[in-house]
Amino acid sequence: MTNYNHLKLDNQICFSLYAASREIIKLYKPLLDEFNLTYTQYIAMLVLWEEKKSTVKHLGNRLHLDSGTLTPLLKKLEGMDLIKRYRDEKDDRVVIAELTEKGEELQKKAQDVPSKMMCNMNISMEKAIELKRNLDELLKTLK
């Protein structure tokens, strides 16, 4: 008889990653509710806080999101007056997303989110750094 342990849910790396991701996003929720942002909107804002403006294609690449997910997300952020979108003057096929003044102000208000998350996750900084390094390595291997 063949051993099917490799087919058990609890033995799947992908399930551990999926479940951990869901739990982490759950921890973010009350922190982001204060700013009326979803987790996906928050990570889009992280890129824009870092870069000030970005092509939508570059933003999608950074976030690992396709345009079908990214477009409504950016539309919502634009409706909240956190970003503005416009076509590139040199190539009207290229759409640029840029922070507004309100979007820049939100960065100041949200600056404590990462440290609050570290407290909520209840793991040491060393473990968090090691985990991030391992996940980045895995992601690089999978690409």
N, C-alpha and C positions, 0 to 999 in steps of 0.2 A: 504494500500500500504506500502511495506517495505521501510525503509530508507537505501539507499545505500551509505551514506557519508563515511563509512569505506572503500569503494572501490574507492574513489577519490585519484588520484595520490598524490596530495598535503597533504593528510592525512597519508601518509605512512612513517614510521620511516626509513625504508630501502631506500626509495628514497632520503630523506634528507641526509642520510649518503653517499649514492652513489654520489649525486650531489656535496656535500661538498668535498668529496675525489677527485673528478675530478678537482674541482676548485683549491684545494691545490696543486695537482700535476701540474696543469697549471702554478701556481706561481713558482714551483721548476724549470720548464723547462729552462728558460733563465739562471738561476744560474748553472744548471748542464750541459747545452750546452757548457759552458766554459771548462768543463773537458771531454766533449764527453761521458757523462754518461746519461743513462735513469734513471728515478726514481727508477725502480726496481734494476738496477745495483748499484745505490747509496745506497739503503738500504742493499744490500748484502755487499757492502764495509763497511758500518757502523758496521756490525757484525764482519767483519774481522779486522777492525781497533781496535775494542774492544777486540777481542780474539786472534788476530794474525794468528791463524789457526783453522780450524774446520772441522769436518767430513761433508760431503755433506748432510747427513741425518739430522744432528743437525742444519745445516744452513737452510734447508728446513723447519724444525719445527719452528725455530725462526722467519722466514719470512712468514710462513703460505703459502708456495709454494710447489707444487708437483714436482716430478723429471722431468716431461715433460716440465715444465716451467723453472726450475732451471738449468738443464743441458745446454741448449743453452746459457743461460745467463752467466754461468760460463765459457763456451767455448769462448764467446766473450771477457770477462774480461781477460782470459788467452791469447787470441790473441792480446790484448792491452798491454800485459806484466805487468798487475797489480796483477795477482795471478798466482800461479802454482798449478796444481793438480797432485796427485800421489796416488798410492795404499798404504794402511797401510802395513808395513812389517809383522805384526803379523796375519793380516786377509786381504787377497787380495780382499775380497768382499767390503771392506770399502775404500771409496775414500776420501782423505783429500784435502781441499782447503787451501792454505797458501798465505799470502801476499808476494809479491816480494819487492825488494828495491824501485822500481818505484811505487808500490802500497802504500808503507809507505810514500814516498815523496808526493803522492797525498793527503794524510791525512792532511799534513801541509797546502797545497794549498786550501783545502776545509773547513778549520776550521771556516770560517766566514759564511758558508751557513746557519746554524741554526739561527744566529742572523739576517741575511738579511731576512730570511723567516718570523721571528717575525715582522720585520718592514713591510714587504709586506702584511702580514695578517691583520695588523692594529687592533690587539686586545691586551689587557693588558696581562702582564705576569700572573697575578692572574687568569684571565679568561682562559688563555691557560692551566694553571696547573689544574684548575677545570675541563675543558673539557677533558683533557687527563685522569684524574682520573675517570671521568664518563665513558669514552670509554673503559678504562682498566677493569672497573667493569662490563660493559656490555659484553665485550669479555669473561671474566672469567665465567659469568653466561651462556653464549651460549655454552661453551665447555663442 
